[in-house]
Amino acid sequence: MIRNDVKAEEEAIALYKEIIKLAKEEDDTTTRKLFEDILRDEEDHHNTFTGLLE
Ligand SMILES: [Fe+2]
């Protein structure tokens, strides 16, 4: 169960990083900041779930 959560977080992190990259290329500051905030949350979730596996 937790391993699936870790995988889902990793997929979300990869997706949000790609969106941030595209937002930078498009000079879309609002989208970039929005997804940087979301990315931080997802990285926290990832840390929580990986910590539970230790
Ligand atoms: Fe999450």
mmCIF file of the protein (N, C-alpha, C, O) and its ligand, coordinates in Angstrom:
data_MODEL
# 
_entry.id   MODEL 
# 
loop_
_entity.id 
_entity.type 
_entity.pdbx_number_of_molecules 
1 polymer     1 
2 non-polymer 1 
# 
_entity_poly.entity_id                      1 
_entity_poly.type                           'polypeptide(L)' 
_entity_poly.nstd_linkage                   no 
_entity_poly.nstd_monomer                   no 
_entity_poly.pdbx_seq_one_letter_code       MIRNDVKAEEEAIALYKEIIKLAKEEDDTTTRKLFEDILRDEEDHHNTFTGLLE 
_entity_poly.pdbx_seq_one_letter_code_can   MIRNDVKAEEEAIALYKEIIKLAKEEDDTTTRKLFEDILRDEEDHHNTFTGLLE 
_entity_poly.pdbx_strand_id                 A 
# 
loop_
_entity_poly_seq.entity_id 
_entity_poly_seq.num 
_entity_poly_seq.mon_id 
_entity_poly_seq.hetero 
1 1  MET n 
1 2  ILE n 
1 3  ARG n 
1 4  ASN n 
1 5  ASP n 
1 6  VAL n 
1 7  LYS n 
1 8  ALA n 
1 9  GLU n 
1 10 GLU n 
1 11 GLU n 
1 12 ALA n 
1 13 ILE n 
1 14 ALA n 
1 15 LEU n 
1 16 TYR n 
1 17 LYS n 
1 18 GLU n 
1 19 ILE n 
1 20 ILE n 
1 21 LYS n 
1 22 LEU n 
1 23 ALA n 
1 24 LYS n 
1 25 GLU n 
1 26 GLU n 
1 27 ASP n 
1 28 ASP n 
1 29 THR n 
1 30 THR n 
1 31 THR n 
1 32 ARG n 
1 33 LYS n 
1 34 LEU n 
1 35 PHE n 
1 36 GLU n 
1 37 ASP n 
1 38 ILE n 
1 39 LEU n 
1 40 ARG n 
1 41 ASP n 
1 42 GLU n 
1 43 GLU n 
1 44 ASP n 
1 45 HIS n 
1 46 HIS n 
1 47 ASN n 
1 48 THR n 
1 49 PHE n 
1 50 THR n 
1 51 GLY n 
1 52 LEU n 
1 53 LEU n 
1 54 GLU n 
# 
loop_
_struct_asym.id 
_struct_asym.entity_id 
A 1 
B 2 
# 
loop_
_chem_comp.id 
_chem_comp.type 
_chem_comp.mon_nstd_flag 
ALA 'L-peptide linking' y 
ARG 'L-peptide linking' y 
ASN 'L-peptide linking' y 
ASP 'L-peptide linking' y 
GLU 'L-peptide linking' y 
GLY 'peptide linking'   y 
HIS 'L-peptide linking' y 
ILE 'L-peptide linking' y 
LEU 'L-peptide linking' y 
LIG non-polymer         . 
LYS 'L-peptide linking' y 
MET 'L-peptide linking' y 
PHE 'L-peptide linking' y 
THR 'L-peptide linking' y 
TYR 'L-peptide linking' y 
VAL 'L-peptide linking' y 
# 
_pdbx_entity_nonpoly.entity_id   2 
_pdbx_entity_nonpoly.name        ? 
_pdbx_entity_nonpoly.comp_id     LIG 
# 
_pdbx_nonpoly_scheme.asym_id         B 
_pdbx_nonpoly_scheme.entity_id       2 
_pdbx_nonpoly_scheme.mon_id          LIG 
_pdbx_nonpoly_scheme.ndb_seq_num     1 
_pdbx_nonpoly_scheme.pdb_seq_num     101 
_pdbx_nonpoly_scheme.auth_seq_num    101 
_pdbx_nonpoly_scheme.pdb_mon_id      LIG 
_pdbx_nonpoly_scheme.auth_mon_id     LIG 
_pdbx_nonpoly_scheme.pdb_strand_id   A 
_pdbx_nonpoly_scheme.pdb_ins_code    . 
# 
loop_
_atom_site.group_PDB 
_atom_site.id 
_atom_site.type_symbol 
_atom_site.label_atom_id 
_atom_site.label_alt_id 
_atom_site.label_comp_id 
_atom_site.label_asym_id 
_atom_site.label_entity_id 
_atom_site.label_seq_id 
_atom_site.pdbx_PDB_ins_code 
_atom_site.Cartn_x 
_atom_site.Cartn_y 
_atom_site.Cartn_z 
_atom_site.occupancy 
_atom_site.B_iso_or_equiv 
_atom_site.pdbx_formal_charge 
_atom_site.auth_seq_id 
_atom_site.auth_comp_id 
_atom_site.auth_asym_id 
_atom_site.auth_atom_id 
_atom_site.pdbx_PDB_model_num 
ATOM   1   N  N  . MET A 1 1  ? 0.827  -1.196 0.000   1.00 0.00 ? 1   MET A N  1 
ATOM   2   C  CA . MET A 1 1  ? 0.000  0.000  0.000   1.00 0.00 ? 1   MET A CA 1 
ATOM   3   C  C  . MET A 1 1  ? 0.865  1.250  0.000   1.00 0.00 ? 1   MET A C  1 
ATOM   4   O  O  . MET A 1 1  ? 0.729  2.114  -0.866  1.00 0.00 ? 1   MET A O  1 
ATOM   5   N  N  . ILE A 1 2  ? 1.765  1.337  0.992   1.00 0.00 ? 2   ILE A N  1 
ATOM   6   C  CA . ILE A 1 2  ? 2.612  2.535  1.095   1.00 0.00 ? 2   ILE A CA 1 
ATOM   7   C  C  . ILE A 1 2  ? 3.510  2.641  -0.132  1.00 0.00 ? 2   ILE A C  1 
ATOM   8   O  O  . ILE A 1 2  ? 3.771  3.741  -0.620  1.00 0.00 ? 2   ILE A O  1 
ATOM   9   N  N  . ARG A 1 3  ? 3.983  1.500  -0.628  1.00 0.00 ? 3   ARG A N  1 
ATOM   10  C  CA . ARG A 1 3  ? 4.843  1.548  -1.825  1.00 0.00 ? 3   ARG A CA 1 
ATOM   11  C  C  . ARG A 1 3  ? 4.085  2.132  -3.018  1.00 0.00 ? 3   ARG A C  1 
ATOM   12  O  O  . ARG A 1 3  ? 4.663  2.857  -3.828  1.00 0.00 ? 3   ARG A O  1 
ATOM   13  N  N  . ASN A 1 4  ? 2.807  1.821  -3.125  1.00 0.00 ? 4   ASN A N  1 
ATOM   14  C  CA . ASN A 1 4  ? 1.994  2.412  -4.197  1.00 0.00 ? 4   ASN A CA 1 
ATOM   15  C  C  . ASN A 1 4  ? 1.863  3.916  -4.015  1.00 0.00 ? 4   ASN A C  1 
ATOM   16  O  O  . ASN A 1 4  ? 1.864  4.672  -4.988  1.00 0.00 ? 4   ASN A O  1 
ATOM   17  N  N  . ASP A 1 5  ? 1.751  4.345  -2.760  1.00 0.00 ? 5   ASP A N  1 
ATOM   18  C  CA . ASP A 1 5  ? 1.662  5.781  -2.480  1.00 0.00 ? 5   ASP A CA 1 
ATOM   19  C  C  . ASP A 1 5  ? 2.959  6.483  -2.862  1.00 0.00 ? 5   ASP A C  1 
ATOM   20  O  O  . ASP A 1 5  ? 2.940  7.575  -3.431  1.00 0.00 ? 5   ASP A O  1 
ATOM   21  N  N  . VAL A 1 6  ? 4.087  5.848  -2.544  1.00 0.00 ? 6   VAL A N  1 
ATOM   22  C  CA . VAL A 1 6  ? 5.392  6.426  -2.908  1.00 0.00 ? 6   VAL A CA 1 
ATOM   23  C  C  . VAL A 1 6  ? 5.488  6.565  -4.427  1.00 0.00 ? 6   VAL A C  1 
ATOM   24  O  O  . VAL A 1 6  ? 5.926  7.595  -4.939  1.00 0.00 ? 6   VAL A O  1 
ATOM   25  N  N  . LYS A 1 7  ? 5.075  5.520  -5.138  1.00 0.00 ? 7   LYS A N  1 
ATOM   26  C  CA . LYS A 1 7  ? 5.125  5.558  -6.604  1.00 0.00 ? 7   LYS A CA 1 
ATOM   27  C  C  . LYS A 1 7  ? 4.221  6.661  -7.154  1.00 0.00 ? 7   LYS A C  1 
ATOM   28  O  O  . LYS A 1 7  ? 4.604  7.373  -8.082  1.00 0.00 ? 7   LYS A O  1 
ATOM   29  N  N  . ALA A 1 8  ? 3.028  6.802  -6.585  1.00 0.00 ? 8   ALA A N  1 
ATOM   30  C  CA . ALA A 1 8  ? 2.098  7.848  -7.034  1.00 0.00 ? 8   ALA A CA 1 
ATOM   31  C  C  . ALA A 1 8  ? 2.683  9.234  -6.786  1.00 0.00 ? 8   ALA A C  1 
ATOM   32  O  O  . ALA A 1 8  ? 2.543  10.129 -7.620  1.00 0.00 ? 8   ALA A O  1 
ATOM   33  N  N  . GLU A 1 9  ? 3.337  9.409  -5.640  1.00 0.00 ? 9   GLU A N  1 
ATOM   34  C  CA . GLU A 1 9  ? 3.962  10.700 -5.346  1.00 0.00 ? 9   GLU A CA 1 
ATOM   35  C  C  . GLU A 1 9  ? 5.092  10.977 -6.337  1.00 0.00 ? 9   GLU A C  1 
ATOM   36  O  O  . GLU A 1 9  ? 5.254  12.106 -6.800  1.00 0.00 ? 9   GLU A O  1 
ATOM   37  N  N  . GLU A 1 10 ? 5.866  9.950  -6.659  1.00 0.00 ? 10  GLU A N  1 
ATOM   38  C  CA . GLU A 1 10 ? 6.975  10.128 -7.613  1.00 0.00 ? 10  GLU A CA 1 
ATOM   39  C  C  . GLU A 1 10 ? 6.450  10.519 -8.991  1.00 0.00 ? 10  GLU A C  1 
ATOM   40  O  O  . GLU A 1 10 ? 7.045  11.349 -9.677  1.00 0.00 ? 10  GLU A O  1 
ATOM   41  N  N  . GLU A 1 11 ? 5.338  9.918  -9.386  1.00 0.00 ? 11  GLU A N  1 
ATOM   42  C  CA . GLU A 1 11 ? 4.746  10.272 -10.687 1.00 0.00 ? 11  GLU A CA 1 
ATOM   43  C  C  . GLU A 1 11 ? 4.224  11.705 -10.666 1.00 0.00 ? 11  GLU A C  1 
ATOM   44  O  O  . GLU A 1 11 ? 4.388  12.444 -11.637 1.00 0.00 ? 11  GLU A O  1 
ATOM   45  N  N  . ALA A 1 12 ? 3.596  12.097 -9.559  1.00 0.00 ? 12  ALA A N  1 
ATOM   46  C  CA . ALA A 1 12 ? 3.091  13.466 -9.441  1.00 0.00 ? 12  ALA A CA 1 
ATOM   47  C  C  . ALA A 1 12 ? 4.247  14.461 -9.458  1.00 0.00 ? 12  ALA A C  1 
ATOM   48  O  O  . ALA A 1 12 ? 4.167  15.498 -10.115 1.00 0.00 ? 12  ALA A O  1 
ATOM   49  N  N  . ILE A 1 13 ? 5.322  14.145 -8.735  1.00 0.00 ? 13  ILE A N  1 
ATOM   50  C  CA . ILE A 1 13 ? 6.487  15.027 -8.680  1.00 0.00 ? 13  ILE A CA 1 
ATOM   51  C  C  . ILE A 1 13 ? 7.074  15.215 -10.075 1.00 0.00 ? 13  ILE A C  1 
ATOM   52  O  O  . ILE A 1 13 ? 7.408  16.335 -10.460 1.00 0.00 ? 13  ILE A O  1 
ATOM   53  N  N  . ALA A 1 14 ? 7.202  14.135 -10.828 1.00 0.00 ? 14  ALA A N  1 
ATOM   54  C  CA . ALA A 1 14 ? 7.750  14.221 -12.188 1.00 0.00 ? 14  ALA A CA 1 
ATOM   55  C  C  . ALA A 1 14 ? 6.848  15.081 -13.080 1.00 0.00 ? 14  ALA A C  1 
ATOM   56  O  O  . ALA A 1 14 ? 7.334  15.902 -13.857 1.00 0.00 ? 14  ALA A O  1 
ATOM   57  N  N  . LEU A 1 15 ? 5.536  14.884 -12.960 1.00 0.00 ? 15  LEU A N  1 
ATOM   58  C  CA . LEU A 1 15 ? 4.587  15.661 -13.760 1.00 0.00 ? 15  LEU A CA 1 
ATOM   59  C  C  . LEU A 1 15 ? 4.670  17.142 -13.408 1.00 0.00 ? 15  LEU A C  1 
ATOM   60  O  O  . LEU A 1 15 ? 4.710  17.991 -14.299 1.00 0.00 ? 15  LEU A O  1 
ATOM   61  N  N  . TYR A 1 16 ? 4.697  17.455 -12.119 1.00 0.00 ? 16  TYR A N  1 
ATOM   62  C  CA . TYR A 1 16 ? 4.707  18.864 -11.709 1.00 0.00 ? 16  TYR A CA 1 
ATOM   63  C  C  . TYR A 1 16 ? 6.015  19.532 -12.095 1.00 0.00 ? 16  TYR A C  1 
ATOM   64  O  O  . TYR A 1 16 ? 6.033  20.716 -12.433 1.00 0.00 ? 16  TYR A O  1 
ATOM   65  N  N  . LYS A 1 17 ? 7.107  18.786 -12.049 1.00 0.00 ? 17  LYS A N  1 
ATOM   66  C  CA . LYS A 1 17 ? 8.385  19.359 -12.502 1.00 0.00 ? 17  LYS A CA 1 
ATOM   67  C  C  . LYS A 1 17 ? 8.324  19.692 -13.985 1.00 0.00 ? 17  LYS A C  1 
ATOM   68  O  O  . LYS A 1 17 ? 8.855  20.714 -14.419 1.00 0.00 ? 17  LYS A O  1 
ATOM   69  N  N  . GLU A 1 18 ? 7.681  18.838 -14.755 1.00 0.00 ? 18  GLU A N  1 
ATOM   70  C  CA . GLU A 1 18 ? 7.545  19.105 -16.195 1.00 0.00 ? 18  GLU A CA 1 
ATOM   71  C  C  . GLU A 1 18 ? 6.663  20.340 -16.432 1.00 0.00 ? 18  GLU A C  1 
ATOM   72  O  O  . GLU A 1 18 ? 6.959  21.160 -17.301 1.00 0.00 ? 18  GLU A O  1 
ATOM   73  N  N  . ILE A 1 19 ? 5.589  20.465 -15.662 1.00 0.00 ? 19  ILE A N  1 
ATOM   74  C  CA . ILE A 1 19 ? 4.719  21.644 -15.799 1.00 0.00 ? 19  ILE A CA 1 
ATOM   75  C  C  . ILE A 1 19 ? 5.492  22.912 -15.432 1.00 0.00 ? 19  ILE A C  1 
ATOM   76  O  O  . ILE A 1 19 ? 5.358  23.933 -16.107 1.00 0.00 ? 19  ILE A O  1 
ATOM   77  N  N  . ILE A 1 20 ? 6.296  22.856 -14.373 1.00 0.00 ? 20  ILE A N  1 
ATOM   78  C  CA . ILE A 1 20 ? 7.100  24.015 -13.968 1.00 0.00 ? 20  ILE A CA 1 
ATOM   79  C  C  . ILE A 1 20 ? 8.081  24.383 -15.079 1.00 0.00 ? 20  ILE A C  1 
ATOM   80  O  O  . ILE A 1 20 ? 8.270  25.563 -15.374 1.00 0.00 ? 20  ILE A O  1 
ATOM   81  N  N  . LYS A 1 21 ? 8.700  23.384 -15.691 1.00 0.00 ? 21  LYS A N  1 
ATOM   82  C  CA . LYS A 1 21 ? 9.637  23.628 -16.794 1.00 0.00 ? 21  LYS A CA 1 
ATOM   83  C  C  . LYS A 1 21 ? 8.930  24.337 -17.955 1.00 0.00 ? 21  LYS A C  1 
ATOM   84  O  O  . LYS A 1 21 ? 9.445  25.308 -18.509 1.00 0.00 ? 21  LYS A O  1 
ATOM   85  N  N  . LEU A 1 22 ? 7.750  23.839 -18.311 1.00 0.00 ? 22  LEU A N  1 
ATOM   86  C  CA . LEU A 1 22 ? 6.991  24.453 -19.404 1.00 0.00 ? 22  LEU A CA 1 
ATOM   87  C  C  . LEU A 1 22 ? 6.549  25.867 -19.040 1.00 0.00 ? 22  LEU A C  1 
ATOM   88  O  O  . LEU A 1 22 ? 6.589  26.766 -19.879 1.00 0.00 ? 22  LEU A O  1 
ATOM   89  N  N  . ALA A 1 23 ? 6.129  26.065 -17.790 1.00 0.00 ? 23  ALA A N  1 
ATOM   90  C  CA . ALA A 1 23 ? 5.701  27.396 -17.357 1.00 0.00 ? 23  ALA A CA 1 
ATOM   91  C  C  . ALA A 1 23 ? 6.859  28.387 -17.444 1.00 0.00 ? 23  ALA A C  1 
ATOM   92  O  O  . ALA A 1 23 ? 6.668  29.544 -17.821 1.00 0.00 ? 23  ALA A O  1 
ATOM   93  N  N  . LYS A 1 24 ? 8.057  27.928 -17.095 1.00 0.00 ? 24  LYS A N  1 
ATOM   94  C  CA . LYS A 1 24 ? 9.248  28.794 -17.224 1.00 0.00 ? 24  LYS A CA 1 
ATOM   95  C  C  . LYS A 1 24 ? 9.482  29.152 -18.683 1.00 0.00 ? 24  LYS A C  1 
ATOM   96  O  O  . LYS A 1 24 ? 9.748  30.309 -19.011 1.00 0.00 ? 24  LYS A O  1 
ATOM   97  N  N  . GLU A 1 25 ? 9.382  28.161 -19.555 1.00 0.00 ? 25  GLU A N  1 
ATOM   98  C  CA . GLU A 1 25 ? 9.606  28.399 -20.984 1.00 0.00 ? 25  GLU A CA 1 
ATOM   99  C  C  . GLU A 1 25 ? 8.583  29.381 -21.540 1.00 0.00 ? 25  GLU A C  1 
ATOM   100 O  O  . GLU A 1 25 ? 8.888  30.178 -22.427 1.00 0.00 ? 25  GLU A O  1 
ATOM   101 N  N  . GLU A 1 26 ? 7.367  29.314 -21.010 1.00 0.00 ? 26  GLU A N  1 
ATOM   102 C  CA . GLU A 1 26 ? 6.281  30.195 -21.486 1.00 0.00 ? 26  GLU A CA 1 
ATOM   103 C  C  . GLU A 1 26 ? 6.230  31.514 -20.711 1.00 0.00 ? 26  GLU A C  1 
ATOM   104 O  O  . GLU A 1 26 ? 5.376  32.363 -20.967 1.00 0.00 ? 26  GLU A O  1 
ATOM   105 N  N  . ASP A 1 27 ? 7.155  31.672 -19.761 1.00 0.00 ? 27  ASP A N  1 
ATOM   106 C  CA . ASP A 1 27 ? 7.192  32.873 -18.916 1.00 0.00 ? 27  ASP A CA 1 
ATOM   107 C  C  . ASP A 1 27 ? 5.855  33.079 -18.201 1.00 0.00 ? 27  ASP A C  1 
ATOM   108 O  O  . ASP A 1 27 ? 5.356  34.200 -18.091 1.00 0.00 ? 27  ASP A O  1 
ATOM   109 N  N  . ASP A 1 28 ? 5.292  31.976 -17.721 1.00 0.00 ? 28  ASP A N  1 
ATOM   110 C  CA . ASP A 1 28 ? 4.001  31.982 -17.016 1.00 0.00 ? 28  ASP A CA 1 
ATOM   111 C  C  . ASP A 1 28 ? 4.282  31.871 -15.511 1.00 0.00 ? 28  ASP A C  1 
ATOM   112 O  O  . ASP A 1 28 ? 4.323  30.775 -14.951 1.00 0.00 ? 28  ASP A O  1 
ATOM   113 N  N  . THR A 1 29 ? 4.472  33.020 -14.882 1.00 0.00 ? 29  THR A N  1 
ATOM   114 C  CA . THR A 1 29 ? 4.870  33.052 -13.475 1.00 0.00 ? 29  THR A CA 1 
ATOM   115 C  C  . THR A 1 29 ? 3.786  32.504 -12.551 1.00 0.00 ? 29  THR A C  1 
ATOM   116 O  O  . THR A 1 29 ? 4.097  31.814 -11.580 1.00 0.00 ? 29  THR A O  1 
ATOM   117 N  N  . THR A 1 30 ? 2.542  32.795 -12.832 1.00 0.00 ? 30  THR A N  1 
ATOM   118 C  CA . THR A 1 30 ? 1.449  32.329 -11.971 1.00 0.00 ? 30  THR A CA 1 
ATOM   119 C  C  . THR A 1 30 ? 1.402  30.806 -11.916 1.00 0.00 ? 30  THR A C  1 
ATOM   120 O  O  . THR A 1 30 ? 1.325  30.212 -10.841 1.00 0.00 ? 30  THR A O  1 
ATOM   121 N  N  . THR A 1 31 ? 1.449  30.186 -13.093 1.00 0.00 ? 31  THR A N  1 
ATOM   122 C  CA . THR A 1 31 ? 1.419  28.717 -13.139 1.00 0.00 ? 31  THR A CA 1 
ATOM   123 C  C  . THR A 1 31 ? 2.666  28.141 -12.479 1.00 0.00 ? 31  THR A C  1 
ATOM   124 O  O  . THR A 1 31 ? 2.584  27.162 -11.738 1.00 0.00 ? 31  THR A O  1 
ATOM   125 N  N  . ARG A 1 32 ? 3.827  28.751 -12.749 1.00 0.00 ? 32  ARG A N  1 
ATOM   126 C  CA . ARG A 1 32 ? 5.072  28.243 -12.160 1.00 0.00 ? 32  ARG A CA 1 
ATOM   127 C  C  . ARG A 1 32 ? 4.980  28.265 -10.634 1.00 0.00 ? 32  ARG A C  1 
ATOM   128 O  O  . ARG A 1 32 ? 5.292  27.270 -9.981  1.00 0.00 ? 32  ARG A O  1 
ATOM   129 N  N  . LYS A 1 33 ? 4.556  29.389 -10.066 1.00 0.00 ? 33  LYS A N  1 
ATOM   130 C  CA . LYS A 1 33 ? 4.482  29.493 -8.604  1.00 0.00 ? 33  LYS A CA 1 
ATOM   131 C  C  . LYS A 1 33 ? 3.446  28.529 -8.020  1.00 0.00 ? 33  LYS A C  1 
ATOM   132 O  O  . LYS A 1 33 ? 3.682  27.909 -6.983  1.00 0.00 ? 33  LYS A O  1 
ATOM   133 N  N  . LEU A 1 34 ? 2.312  28.408 -8.686  1.00 0.00 ? 34  LEU A N  1 
ATOM   134 C  CA . LEU A 1 34 ? 1.274  27.491 -8.225  1.00 0.00 ? 34  LEU A CA 1 
ATOM   135 C  C  . LEU A 1 34 ? 1.817  26.062 -8.130  1.00 0.00 ? 34  LEU A C  1 
ATOM   136 O  O  . LEU A 1 34 ? 1.619  25.373 -7.129  1.00 0.00 ? 34  LEU A O  1 
ATOM   137 N  N  . PHE A 1 35 ? 2.505  25.631 -9.194  1.00 0.00 ? 35  PHE A N  1 
ATOM   138 C  CA . PHE A 1 35 ? 2.992  24.253 -9.209  1.00 0.00 ? 35  PHE A CA 1 
ATOM   139 C  C  . PHE A 1 35 ? 4.232  24.063 -8.350  1.00 0.00 ? 35  PHE A C  1 
ATOM   140 O  O  . PHE A 1 35 ? 4.498  22.951 -7.891  1.00 0.00 ? 35  PHE A O  1 
ATOM   141 N  N  . GLU A 1 36 ? 4.998  25.128 -8.123  1.00 0.00 ? 36  GLU A N  1 
ATOM   142 C  CA . GLU A 1 36 ? 6.109  25.015 -7.168  1.00 0.00 ? 36  GLU A CA 1 
ATOM   143 C  C  . GLU A 1 36 ? 5.565  24.776 -5.760  1.00 0.00 ? 36  GLU A C  1 
ATOM   144 O  O  . GLU A 1 36 ? 6.139  24.000 -4.996  1.00 0.00 ? 36  GLU A O  1 
ATOM   145 N  N  . ASP A 1 37 ? 4.465  25.437 -5.416  1.00 0.00 ? 37  ASP A N  1 
ATOM   146 C  CA . ASP A 1 37 ? 3.827  25.198 -4.107  1.00 0.00 ? 37  ASP A CA 1 
ATOM   147 C  C  . ASP A 1 37 ? 3.314  23.769 -4.011  1.00 0.00 ? 37  ASP A C  1 
ATOM   148 O  O  . ASP A 1 37 ? 3.534  23.085 -3.012  1.00 0.00 ? 37  ASP A O  1 
ATOM   149 N  N  . ILE A 1 38 ? 2.631  23.327 -5.056  1.00 0.00 ? 38  ILE A N  1 
ATOM   150 C  CA . ILE A 1 38 ? 2.087  21.963 -5.066  1.00 0.00 ? 38  ILE A CA 1 
ATOM   151 C  C  . ILE A 1 38 ? 3.222  20.942 -4.999  1.00 0.00 ? 38  ILE A C  1 
ATOM   152 O  O  . ILE A 1 38 ? 3.124  19.934 -4.300  1.00 0.00 ? 38  ILE A O  1 
ATOM   153 N  N  . LEU A 1 39 ? 4.301  21.217 -5.737  1.00 0.00 ? 39  LEU A N  1 
ATOM   154 C  CA . LEU A 1 39 ? 5.452  20.310 -5.748  1.00 0.00 ? 39  LEU A CA 1 
ATOM   155 C  C  . LEU A 1 39 ? 6.028  20.147 -4.341  1.00 0.00 ? 39  LEU A C  1 
ATOM   156 O  O  . LEU A 1 39 ? 6.365  19.037 -3.929  1.00 0.00 ? 39  LEU A O  1 
ATOM   157 N  N  . ARG A 1 40 ? 6.139  21.250 -3.609  1.00 0.00 ? 40  ARG A N  1 
ATOM   158 C  CA . ARG A 1 40 ? 6.657  21.166 -2.234  1.00 0.00 ? 40  ARG A CA 1 
ATOM   159 C  C  . ARG A 1 40 ? 5.772  20.240 -1.390  1.00 0.00 ? 40  ARG A C  1 
ATOM   160 O  O  . ARG A 1 40 ? 6.278  19.424 -0.619  1.00 0.00 ? 40  ARG A O  1 
ATOM   161 N  N  . ASP A 1 41 ? 4.465  20.372 -1.539  1.00 0.00 ? 41  ASP A N  1 
ATOM   162 C  CA . ASP A 1 41 ? 3.549  19.489 -0.794  1.00 0.00 ? 41  ASP A CA 1 
ATOM   163 C  C  . ASP A 1 41 ? 3.780  18.026 -1.167  1.00 0.00 ? 41  ASP A C  1 
ATOM   164 O  O  . ASP A 1 41 ? 3.845  17.154 -0.300  1.00 0.00 ? 41  ASP A O  1 
ATOM   165 N  N  . GLU A 1 42 ? 3.902  17.773 -2.463  1.00 0.00 ? 42  GLU A N  1 
ATOM   166 C  CA . GLU A 1 42 ? 4.084  16.385 -2.906  1.00 0.00 ? 42  GLU A CA 1 
ATOM   167 C  C  . GLU A 1 42 ? 5.422  15.819 -2.440  1.00 0.00 ? 42  GLU A C  1 
ATOM   168 O  O  . GLU A 1 42 ? 5.517  14.635 -2.115  1.00 0.00 ? 42  GLU A O  1 
ATOM   169 N  N  . GLU A 1 43 ? 6.457  16.661 -2.405  1.00 0.00 ? 43  GLU A N  1 
ATOM   170 C  CA . GLU A 1 43 ? 7.754  16.191 -1.899  1.00 0.00 ? 43  GLU A CA 1 
ATOM   171 C  C  . GLU A 1 43 ? 7.665  15.875 -0.406  1.00 0.00 ? 43  GLU A C  1 
ATOM   172 O  O  . GLU A 1 43 ? 8.300  14.935 0.073   1.00 0.00 ? 43  GLU A O  1 
ATOM   173 N  N  . ASP A 1 44 ? 6.878  16.661 0.325   1.00 0.00 ? 44  ASP A N  1 
ATOM   174 C  CA . ASP A 1 44 ? 6.657  16.353 1.750   1.00 0.00 ? 44  ASP A CA 1 
ATOM   175 C  C  . ASP A 1 44 ? 5.927  15.018 1.903   1.00 0.00 ? 44  ASP A C  1 
ATOM   176 O  O  . ASP A 1 44 ? 6.279  14.202 2.755   1.00 0.00 ? 44  ASP A O  1 
ATOM   177 N  N  . HIS A 1 45 ? 4.906  14.806 1.069   1.00 0.00 ? 45  HIS A N  1 
ATOM   178 C  CA . HIS A 1 45 ? 4.180  13.529 1.128   1.00 0.00 ? 45  HIS A CA 1 
ATOM   179 C  C  . HIS A 1 45 ? 5.138  12.367 0.844   1.00 0.00 ? 45  HIS A C  1 
ATOM   180 O  O  . HIS A 1 45 ? 5.122  11.345 1.530   1.00 0.00 ? 45  HIS A O  1 
ATOM   181 N  N  . HIS A 1 46 ? 5.973  12.553 -0.189  1.00 0.00 ? 46  HIS A N  1 
ATOM   182 C  CA . HIS A 1 46 ? 6.932  11.508 -0.562  1.00 0.00 ? 46  HIS A CA 1 
ATOM   183 C  C  . HIS A 1 46 ? 7.857  11.190 0.614   1.00 0.00 ? 46  HIS A C  1 
ATOM   184 O  O  . HIS A 1 46 ? 8.127  10.025 0.907   1.00 0.00 ? 46  HIS A O  1 
ATOM   185 N  N  . ASN A 1 47 ? 8.334  12.231 1.277   1.00 0.00 ? 47  ASN A N  1 
ATOM   186 C  CA . ASN A 1 47 ? 9.216  12.023 2.438   1.00 0.00 ? 47  ASN A CA 1 
ATOM   187 C  C  . ASN A 1 47 ? 8.483  11.286 3.549   1.00 0.00 ? 47  ASN A C  1 
ATOM   188 O  O  . ASN A 1 47 ? 9.050  10.409 4.201   1.00 0.00 ? 47  ASN A O  1 
ATOM   189 N  N  . THR A 1 48 ? 7.219  11.646 3.761   1.00 0.00 ? 48  THR A N  1 
ATOM   190 C  CA . THR A 1 48 ? 6.437  10.978 4.810   1.00 0.00 ? 48  THR A CA 1 
ATOM   191 C  C  . THR A 1 48 ? 6.292  9.488  4.492   1.00 0.00 ? 48  THR A C  1 
ATOM   192 O  O  . THR A 1 48 ? 6.523  8.639  5.353   1.00 0.00 ? 48  THR A O  1 
ATOM   193 N  N  . PHE A 1 49 ? 5.915  9.182  3.269   1.00 0.00 ? 49  PHE A N  1 
ATOM   194 C  CA . PHE A 1 49 ? 5.683  7.781  2.916   1.00 0.00 ? 49  PHE A CA 1 
ATOM   195 C  C  . PHE A 1 49 ? 6.977  6.973  2.902   1.00 0.00 ? 49  PHE A C  1 
ATOM   196 O  O  . PHE A 1 49 ? 6.995  5.829  3.356   1.00 0.00 ? 49  PHE A O  1 
ATOM   197 N  N  . THR A 1 50 ? 8.058  7.554  2.388   1.00 0.00 ? 50  THR A N  1 
ATOM   198 C  CA . THR A 1 50 ? 9.318  6.805  2.387   1.00 0.00 ? 50  THR A CA 1 
ATOM   199 C  C  . THR A 1 50 ? 9.809  6.611  3.818   1.00 0.00 ? 50  THR A C  1 
ATOM   200 O  O  . THR A 1 50 ? 10.431 5.596  4.133   1.00 0.00 ? 50  THR A O  1 
ATOM   201 N  N  . GLY A 1 51 ? 9.528  7.591  4.689   1.00 0.00 ? 51  GLY A N  1 
ATOM   202 C  CA . GLY A 1 51 ? 9.901  7.442  6.104   1.00 0.00 ? 51  GLY A CA 1 
ATOM   203 C  C  . GLY A 1 51 ? 9.160  6.293  6.761   1.00 0.00 ? 51  GLY A C  1 
ATOM   204 O  O  . GLY A 1 51 ? 9.709  5.610  7.627   1.00 0.00 ? 51  GLY A O  1 
ATOM   205 N  N  . LEU A 1 52 ? 7.936  6.079  6.361   1.00 0.00 ? 52  LEU A N  1 
ATOM   206 C  CA . LEU A 1 52 ? 7.136  4.979  6.925   1.00 0.00 ? 52  LEU A CA 1 
ATOM   207 C  C  . LEU A 1 52 ? 7.674  3.617  6.500   1.00 0.00 ? 52  LEU A C  1 
ATOM   208 O  O  . LEU A 1 52 ? 7.445  2.616  7.179   1.00 0.00 ? 52  LEU A O  1 
ATOM   209 N  N  . LEU A 1 53 ? 8.391  3.580  5.375   1.00 0.00 ? 53  LEU A N  1 
ATOM   210 C  CA . LEU A 1 53 ? 8.929  2.313  4.881   1.00 0.00 ? 53  LEU A CA 1 
ATOM   211 C  C  . LEU A 1 53 ? 10.249 1.930  5.550   1.00 0.00 ? 53  LEU A C  1 
ATOM   212 O  O  . LEU A 1 53 ? 10.706 0.794  5.426   1.00 0.00 ? 53  LEU A O  1 
ATOM   213 N  N  . GLU A 1 54 ? 10.863 2.892  6.264   1.00 0.00 ? 54  GLU A N  1 
ATOM   214 C  CA . GLU A 1 54 ? 12.177 2.610  6.875   1.00 0.00 ? 54  GLU A CA 1 
ATOM   215 C  C  . GLU A 1 54 ? 12.025 1.799  8.140   1.00 0.00 ? 54  GLU A C  1 
ATOM   216 O  O  . GLU A 1 54 ? 13.020 1.469  8.785   1.00 0.00 ? 54  GLU A O  1 
HETATM 217 FE FE . LIG B 2 .  ? 0.633  13.787 -2.478  1.00 0.00 2 101 LIG A FE 1 
# 
